[in-house]
Structures are given as C-alpha cells and as structure tokens.
Amino acid sequence: MAHAVITAFPFLSLPEDAHSSFFIISSEQKVKPTFNLRKLVAELQNEAGGSRGSAIDIEVVPEDLEAKKKQLAGKEILIKLVGDDVPILTWKISADIALDKVKLGDFIENQIAPKVNRQSQNASIQDFVDEGKAAHAMVEGVAKDGISVAVEKNMELIRDAVLKDVFEVNLDVESAKSYVFNGTPLDFGELKLLAAGRSNFAGSPEGRAFNIQKGLNEKMNNIIVPPGAEFSFNSFLGPITSSQGWAKALGIFGGGSLAPTLGGGLCQVSTTMYRAALLTGLPILERKPHSLYVSYYKQFGEGLDSTIYSTGPDLVFLNDTPSYILIQSYVDGDDAYVKFFGTSDGRKSELAGPYRSHDIPEEKGYKPPQNEIVWFRTVELSDGSKKEEMITSRYKTLPKHPR
C-alpha cells in the first residue's frame, strides 16, 4: 500500500517516515510541504473495505507550520463561548492541538459541541383570561433558540488566530430560531422576542440558588401583561413562608446588615426582570437599588439591580405598548433569564454605562459620588422622538474600580 502511494506521488521521499516530504514546484515558488503517510495509508485501507469509492483528501502541512508548533510550544489557547443567549463556557487547549487539524477537530466535536449544541424549543399559549391586568397564562414550553457549533468553521477560526499569535478566541455559533405560538382565540400579535434580561448567580449557596430557580420557574414564568396594564413583582410572589417551600438564604436589612431570611436571593429574579423591562423600553414606575453592592449583579449590567421584599420595595413597570407582552423566565446553568415576547411598536431602547465618578462623560452634566453607579437609558419611539433618563444606584460602598 505504501509503495502504491509513493508511486502515485513520484515527488515523495523518505517513505519510511510517518511524515514524508515531497516537493511541489510552481511557476512562482518552491515549497516543501509534508503529509502523514501512515494516516493516508490507513484511510485507503479503510476505504478499500467499502464500496463508496469516495475521494480522500491529503492534508498537506507546510514546513513553516512545524516551525510554528515549535515556536508556540507550551502556549495555551483560551476558547470562549460568548453571546446574549448562550451559556458561559471556556476551554483551554495547547497550541499543538490548535495547529493539528485532526486533534482540533476531535476536540471541538467531542469536548465543545456536546456542551454547546441544543435544539430550538418552542412555546405555545394554551389559555389566558384577559381581565385587563397582568396574570399567569397556561403555556406549554419555554422558547429558547437552538445553537450549534460548526466544526470546520471553528477549526479555521482557531487555527487562523493562533497563526497570528492570538491566544483568545470566541467560538462562532449558529442559531436556530424558536417561536411562540398562540393557541387561544385572543389576538396576541407576532409574539417575537422584544428583549431579554440576564444575570449570573454562580457560587450562590444552595438555599439562594434554590430560591432563584423557584422564583423564575414557578412565580415569574408565563405571565401575560395586557396593553395598558401594570406589572408588580411582589403581587406574583405570594407569601414567602416555609409552607410555600421557600428556603433560607442571606438577605440585606436595615440598609447594610446581612441576615438569613426566607426567600433570600429573590432579588436576583427581580434584577433580571428589571433588565428585561429596561431593554424593552417600558416605563419603570417603581424600582429601588440594593443598599449594599452585590457582586452577583456585576455581570451583564453592574448597577442595574432591583431589590424587592414582600412587604417592602417592589419592582413595577407599565406595558405602554399597544400589544400583549408574554414574560417567560428560566435558569440555564448558572444564568437567570427573563424574556419579553410581543409585537414591536417600533421603539428602541439603548443603555449607556456603567459610569462612575471618574469616567462619566462631562456632557452628561452630572458628577456622581464615589459610591454611585450611573447608567443612561435612551428610548426612541417610532415617530423619532427620544427620551433619555438617568439611572442611579447608590451603595454603602463600592469596590475600587481600575483606572
């Protein structure tokens, strides 16, 4: 078999080596690539056992790639999965793997893809009684877009980055759209994704994580807010008691003291809901930031938090759009999601921040104190009119910010 291969490629030399060399001569240059003879022989033997007669590609490796492998020996490449609706995942591989197509392809297919790939999931509204106020609806499923990793595309992405001495690469993922269907006589419009709020609770104690999941899955999921209606977070919580299944976790009291309380961690849910309402461009009627800086809320919107308590602060917003809004919420890994579905009326909501005293633009005309984080939200309506509002969150103290 080896002899047959060598005969077919007369420029091949050193057939006894696993990587054999041969010359390709063109009108412009003379290069000396290599290919894996043993691998090719194995593929030919495997193909000979079947009847497909498929073409076999010979992977040619330029000599300078071998030199690059030696140059990058010991280097690691960080591969990250980032995006609005994907889990937070990272991997580390050696440069040697990144520059080897076979090893890199195997790594993406066997180590990355199984943790990333998911099929799209649809939701269907089965029943809703419209009494002009926000209420739970009977909904089957939670709408989540599908995502997948294209092996070949990401192989090239990673290899190209490493060859340019770039050692941090964001994966390229493909999405498959999800849908919300209406199985009721009511006209809910298009029910497309308007905005999504997100927060991360990695490292939360067991009780806190339990309350977050319970709040998202049981209390805040599948709520419909009719046009012109207000949404009150506390009104959907119900009694926060042990008989209702709530666990104890730390809560903030008295402007700065921490103590175990039933339902501790529910502010993670209200914070995620608040971010979705902001990004949808809805008027926020009531919202209070925490008195203490909470590190869980730094990711995806530092300073955009909303504290609640069943007998105290609430989160309230108004659906001032002409259409119904469906709220769906869920947990994916350590991420909390709240999504608003509805029919867009053409408004756009943009957030600028976070700003502190040292980096807020002078044109904003405001100098926050050292313990305050500031955002600006601009809501542009379909008629072109704009409204900018300042969002302030003042805490007892703030972690030092690198200047």
C-alpha positions as CSV (number, residue, x, y, z in Angstrom):
1,M,0.0,0.0,0.0
2,A,2.8,2.4,0.9
3,H,4.6,1.6,-2.4
4,A,1.4,2.3,-4.3
5,V,1.1,5.7,-2.6
6,I,4.7,6.6,-3.4
7,T,4.2,5.5,-7.0
8,A,1.2,7.7,-7.3
9,F,3.2,10.7,-5.8
10,P,6.6,10.5,-7.5
11,F,7.9,13.5,-5.7
12,L,7.6,11.7,-2.3
13,S,10.7,10.8,-0.4
14,L,11.5,9.1,2.8
15,P,8.5,6.8,2.7
16,E,9.6,5.0,5.9
17,D,8.8,8.2,8.0
18,A,5.4,8.9,9.4
19,H,5.6,12.4,7.9
20,S,7.2,12.1,4.5
21,S,8.4,15.0,2.4
22,F,7.9,15.9,-1.2
23,F,8.3,19.0,-3.4
24,I,5.6,20.9,-5.2
25,I,7.0,23.2,-8.0
26,S,5.0,26.1,-9.3
27,S,6.0,28.9,-11.6
28,E,6.3,31.3,-8.6
29,Q,7.7,29.3,-5.7
30,K,9.1,26.1,-4.5
31,V,7.7,24.9,-1.2
32,K,8.4,21.8,0.8
33,P,5.2,20.5,2.4
34,T,4.7,17.2,4.3
35,F,1.8,14.9,4.8
36,N,1.1,12.0,7.1
37,L,1.8,8.8,5.1
38,R,0.6,6.4,7.8
39,K,-2.7,8.3,8.1
40,L,-3.3,8.2,4.3
41,V,-2.5,4.5,4.1
42,A,-5.0,3.8,6.9
43,E,-7.7,5.8,5.2
44,L,-7.0,4.0,1.9
45,Q,-7.2,0.6,3.7
46,N,-10.5,1.6,5.3
47,E,-11.9,2.9,2.0
48,A,-10.9,-0.3,0.2
49,G,-13.1,-2.3,2.6
50,G,-16.2,-0.4,1.4
51,S,-17.8,0.3,-1.9
52,R,-18.3,4.0,-1.8
53,G,-15.3,5.0,-3.8
54,S,-15.1,8.3,-2.0
55,A,-12.3,10.8,-2.7
56,I,-9.7,11.0,0.0
57,D,-8.2,14.4,0.9
58,I,-4.5,14.6,1.5
59,E,-3.8,17.1,4.3
60,V,-0.6,19.0,3.3
61,V,1.3,20.6,6.2
62,P,3.8,23.4,5.2
63,E,7.1,23.2,6.9
64,D,6.6,26.6,8.4
65,L,3.7,25.2,10.4
66,E,6.0,22.7,12.0
67,A,8.3,25.6,12.9
68,K,5.2,27.5,14.3
69,K,4.4,24.5,16.5
70,K,7.9,24.6,18.0
71,Q,7.7,28.3,18.5
72,L,4.4,28.0,20.4
73,A,5.4,25.0,22.5
74,G,3.9,25.3,25.9
75,K,1.4,28.1,24.9
76,E,-2.3,27.7,25.8
77,I,-5.2,29.0,23.8
78,L,-8.4,30.1,25.6
79,I,-11.6,29.3,23.7
80,K,-14.7,31.2,24.9
81,L,-18.4,30.9,24.2
82,V,-20.0,34.3,24.5
83,G,-23.3,35.7,23.4
84,D,-26.7,37.0,24.5
85,D,-28.4,33.7,24.8
86,V,-25.6,31.1,25.3
87,P,-24.1,29.6,28.5
88,I,-20.8,31.0,29.8
89,L,-18.2,28.4,28.9
90,T,-14.4,28.3,28.4
91,W,-11.9,25.7,27.3
92,K,-8.1,25.7,27.2
93,I,-6.0,23.8,24.7
94,S,-2.4,23.7,23.8
95,A,-1.1,25.4,20.7
96,D,0.0,21.9,19.5
97,I,-3.7,20.8,19.4
98,A,-4.8,24.0,17.9
99,L,-2.5,23.6,14.9
100,D,-3.3,20.0,14.3
101,K,-6.5,19.7,12.3
102,V,-7.3,16.1,13.4
103,K,-6.8,16.8,17.1
104,L,-8.5,20.2,16.9
105,G,-11.5,18.7,15.0
106,D,-11.8,15.9,17.6
107,F,-11.7,18.4,20.5
108,I,-14.4,20.6,19.0
109,E,-16.6,17.7,18.1
110,N,-16.2,15.7,21.3
111,Q,-15.4,18.3,24.0
112,I,-17.1,21.5,22.9
113,A,-20.1,20.6,20.8
114,P,-21.8,18.3,23.3
115,K,-21.8,21.1,25.9
116,V,-23.0,23.8,23.5
117,N,-25.3,22.3,20.9
118,R,-29.0,22.4,21.7
119,Q,-32.2,22.2,19.7
120,S,-34.6,25.1,19.5
121,Q,-37.6,24.9,21.8
122,N,-40.9,26.5,21.1
123,A,-43.7,27.7,23.4
124,S,-47.4,27.7,22.9
125,I,-50.0,29.7,24.8
126,Q,-52.9,27.4,25.6
127,D,-55.2,29.6,27.7
128,F,-55.4,33.1,29.1
129,V,-58.2,35.0,30.8
130,D,-57.9,38.7,29.9
131,E,-59.2,40.8,32.8
132,G,-57.1,43.8,31.8
133,K,-54.3,43.1,34.3
134,A,-51.2,41.0,34.4
135,A,-51.9,37.4,35.1
136,H,-50.4,33.9,34.6
137,A,-51.3,32.1,31.4
138,M,-51.3,28.4,30.6
139,V,-48.3,28.0,28.4
140,E,-46.6,24.8,27.2
141,G,-42.8,25.0,26.8
142,V,-40.2,27.8,27.1
143,A,-39.0,29.4,23.9
144,K,-35.2,29.0,23.5
145,D,-33.3,29.4,20.3
146,G,-31.2,26.4,19.3
147,I,-27.4,26.8,19.0
148,S,-24.7,24.7,17.4
149,V,-21.0,24.8,16.8
150,A,-19.9,24.3,13.2
151,V,-16.7,22.2,13.5
152,E,-15.0,23.2,10.2
153,K,-15.7,26.9,10.6
154,N,-14.3,27.0,14.2
155,M,-11.3,24.9,13.3
156,E,-10.3,27.6,10.8
157,L,-11.2,30.4,13.2
158,I,-8.9,28.9,15.9
159,R,-6.1,27.9,13.7
160,D,-6.0,31.3,11.9
161,A,-6.0,33.1,15.3
162,V,-3.1,31.0,16.7
163,L,-1.0,31.5,13.5
164,K,-1.4,35.3,14.1
165,D,-0.3,34.8,17.8
166,V,-3.8,35.5,19.1
167,F,-4.4,33.2,22.1
168,E,-8.0,34.1,23.0
169,V,-10.8,33.0,20.6
170,N,-14.6,33.4,20.7
171,L,-16.4,30.5,19.2
172,D,-18.7,31.1,16.2
173,V,-22.1,29.5,16.8
174,E,-25.1,29.1,14.6
175,S,-28.6,29.7,15.8
176,A,-32.0,28.1,15.1
177,K,-34.9,30.4,15.8
178,S,-37.6,29.5,18.4
179,Y,-41.2,30.5,18.2
180,V,-44.1,31.3,20.5
181,F,-47.4,30.1,19.1
182,N,-50.9,31.3,20.1
183,G,-53.5,28.5,20.7
184,T,-56.2,30.9,22.1
185,P,-58.9,33.0,20.4
186,L,-57.2,36.2,21.6
187,D,-55.0,38.2,19.2
188,F,-51.6,38.3,20.8
189,G,-49.9,39.7,17.7
190,E,-46.5,38.4,16.5
191,L,-45.1,37.3,19.9
192,K,-41.5,37.9,18.9
193,L,-38.6,38.4,21.3
194,L,-38.6,42.1,22.4
195,A,-35.7,41.9,24.9
196,A,-34.1,39.6,27.4
197,G,-32.7,40.3,30.9
198,R,-29.8,38.1,32.2
199,S,-27.9,37.7,35.4
200,N,-25.5,35.1,36.8
201,F,-25.6,33.5,40.2
202,A,-22.6,31.2,40.0
203,G,-21.2,30.5,43.5
204,S,-24.6,31.1,45.2
205,P,-25.2,28.9,48.3
206,E,-27.7,26.1,47.9
207,G,-30.6,28.0,49.5
208,R,-30.1,31.1,47.4
209,A,-29.8,29.1,44.2
210,F,-33.0,27.2,45.1
211,N,-35.0,30.4,45.7
212,I,-33.8,31.9,42.4
213,Q,-34.9,28.8,40.4
214,K,-38.2,28.6,42.2
215,G,-38.9,32.3,41.6
216,L,-38.1,32.1,37.9
217,N,-39.7,28.8,37.2
218,E,-42.8,29.0,39.4
219,K,-43.6,32.6,40.1
220,M,-42.4,34.7,37.2
221,N,-42.8,32.4,34.2
222,N,-45.6,32.6,31.7
223,I,-47.1,35.9,32.8
224,I,-49.0,38.0,30.3
225,V,-49.2,41.8,30.7
226,P,-52.1,43.2,28.6
227,P,-51.6,46.6,26.9
228,G,-52.0,49.5,29.4
229,A,-51.6,47.2,32.4
230,E,-49.0,47.4,35.2
231,F,-46.8,44.6,36.4
232,S,-46.0,44.3,40.1
233,F,-43.3,41.8,41.0
234,N,-44.4,41.4,44.6
235,S,-48.0,40.7,43.6
236,F,-46.8,37.5,41.9
237,L,-44.7,36.2,44.7
238,G,-47.4,35.3,47.2
239,P,-46.5,34.5,50.8
240,I,-42.8,34.0,51.4
241,T,-43.1,31.2,54.0
242,S,-41.6,27.8,54.7
243,S,-45.0,26.2,54.0
244,Q,-44.8,27.7,50.5
245,G,-41.5,25.9,50.0
246,W,-39.0,28.8,50.3
247,A,-35.5,28.3,51.6
248,K,-33.5,30.5,53.9
249,A,-30.6,32.5,52.5
250,L,-28.9,35.8,53.2
251,G,-30.9,39.0,52.7
252,I,-30.0,42.7,53.2
253,F,-31.7,44.5,56.1
254,G,-31.6,47.9,57.7
255,G,-29.5,49.5,54.9
256,G,-26.5,47.2,55.3
257,S,-26.8,44.2,57.6
258,L,-27.0,40.6,56.3
259,A,-29.2,38.0,57.9
260,P,-30.7,34.7,56.9
261,T,-34.3,35.1,55.6
262,L,-36.8,33.0,53.7
263,G,-36.7,33.7,50.0
264,G,-33.2,35.2,50.2
265,G,-31.9,35.6,46.6
266,L,-35.2,36.6,45.1
267,C,-33.7,39.9,44.2
268,Q,-31.7,38.1,41.6
269,V,-35.0,37.4,39.9
270,S,-36.3,40.9,40.2
271,T,-33.0,42.3,38.9
272,T,-33.2,40.1,35.9
273,M,-36.8,41.1,35.3
274,Y,-35.8,44.8,35.7
275,R,-33.1,44.5,33.0
276,A,-35.6,42.9,30.6
277,A,-38.1,45.8,31.2
278,L,-35.4,48.4,30.7
279,L,-34.2,46.9,27.4
280,T,-37.8,46.6,26.2
281,G,-38.2,50.3,26.7
282,L,-41.0,50.2,29.2
283,P,-41.6,52.9,31.8
284,I,-40.3,51.8,35.2
285,L,-42.8,53.0,37.8
286,E,-41.0,51.7,40.9
287,R,-37.5,50.3,41.4
288,K,-35.0,50.6,44.3
289,P,-31.3,49.5,44.1
290,H,-29.7,47.5,46.9
291,S,-28.1,49.3,49.8
292,L,-25.1,47.1,49.5
293,Y,-23.1,46.3,46.4
294,V,-23.9,42.7,45.4
295,S,-21.2,41.0,43.3
296,Y,-23.7,38.6,41.7
297,Y,-25.1,41.6,39.7
298,K,-21.9,42.8,38.3
299,Q,-22.0,40.7,35.2
300,F,-24.5,41.7,32.4
301,G,-25.2,45.1,34.0
302,E,-23.3,46.4,37.0
303,G,-25.6,48.9,38.8
304,L,-28.7,47.6,37.1
305,D,-30.2,45.8,40.1
306,S,-33.6,45.9,41.8
307,T,-34.2,44.9,45.4
308,I,-37.6,43.7,46.5
309,Y,-39.3,42.4,49.7
310,S,-42.8,41.0,50.1
311,T,-43.8,43.8,52.5
312,G,-41.4,46.5,51.2
313,P,-39.7,47.6,48.0
314,D,-41.3,46.4,44.8
315,L,-40.5,46.4,41.0
316,V,-43.3,47.9,39.0
317,F,-43.4,48.7,35.3
318,L,-46.1,49.6,32.7
319,N,-46.9,48.0,29.4
320,D,-47.5,51.2,27.4
321,T,-47.3,49.3,24.1
322,P,-50.5,48.6,22.1
323,S,-49.9,44.8,22.4
324,Y,-49.7,42.0,24.9
325,I,-46.4,41.0,26.5
326,L,-45.6,37.4,27.4
327,I,-43.0,37.0,30.1
328,Q,-41.0,33.8,30.2
329,S,-38.2,33.1,32.7
330,Y,-35.9,30.2,33.3
331,V,-32.5,29.1,34.5
332,D,-29.8,27.8,32.2
333,G,-26.7,26.6,34.1
334,D,-25.8,29.5,36.5
335,D,-27.6,32.1,34.3
336,A,-31.0,33.5,35.0
337,Y,-33.1,34.7,32.0
338,V,-36.3,36.8,31.7
339,K,-37.6,37.3,28.2
340,F,-40.4,39.5,27.0
341,F,-42.3,38.5,23.8
342,G,-44.7,40.7,22.0
343,T,-45.3,42.8,18.9
344,S,-42.8,45.6,18.5
345,D,-44.3,49.1,18.2
346,G,-41.0,50.3,16.7
347,R,-39.5,51.6,19.9
348,K,-35.8,51.2,20.6
349,S,-34.1,51.2,24.0
350,E,-30.4,51.7,24.4
351,L,-28.4,51.7,27.6
352,A,-25.1,53.5,28.2
353,G,-22.9,52.7,31.2
354,P,-21.9,51.8,33.8
355,Y,-20.3,55.1,34.8
356,R,-18.6,56.1,38.0
357,S,-17.3,59.4,39.2
358,H,-14.0,59.1,37.3
359,D,-15.3,58.2,33.8
360,I,-18.8,59.7,33.4
361,P,-18.8,61.9,30.2
362,E,-18.8,65.7,31.1
363,E,-21.6,66.4,28.7
364,K,-23.9,64.4,30.9
365,G,-23.8,67.3,33.4
366,Y,-23.7,65.1,36.4
367,K,-20.8,64.0,38.7
368,P,-21.9,61.0,40.8
369,P,-20.4,60.5,44.3
370,Q,-17.8,57.8,44.8
371,N,-20.3,55.2,45.9
372,E,-22.7,55.6,43.0
373,I,-23.0,53.8,39.6
374,V,-24.9,55.7,36.8
375,W,-26.5,54.5,33.6
376,F,-28.4,56.4,30.9
377,R,-31.3,54.9,29.0
378,T,-32.5,56.4,25.7
379,V,-35.9,55.2,24.4
380,E,-36.7,56.2,20.8
381,L,-40.3,55.8,19.7
382,S,-41.4,55.0,16.2
383,D,-42.1,58.7,15.5
384,G,-38.5,59.5,16.1
385,S,-39.0,61.2,19.5
386,K,-36.4,60.3,22.2
387,K,-36.4,60.3,25.9
388,E,-33.2,60.0,28.0
389,E,-33.3,59.1,31.6
390,M,-30.6,58.7,34.2
391,I,-30.5,55.6,36.3
392,T,-28.6,55.9,39.6
393,S,-27.6,53.2,42.1
394,R,-26.0,54.3,45.3
395,Y,-24.5,51.8,47.6
396,K,-22.9,51.9,51.1
397,T,-19.5,51.3,49.5
398,L,-18.2,50.4,46.0
399,P,-15.3,48.1,45.1
400,K,-12.4,50.0,43.8
401,H,-12.5,50.4,40.0
402,P,-9.3,50.1,38.0
403,R,-8.5,53.4,36.4
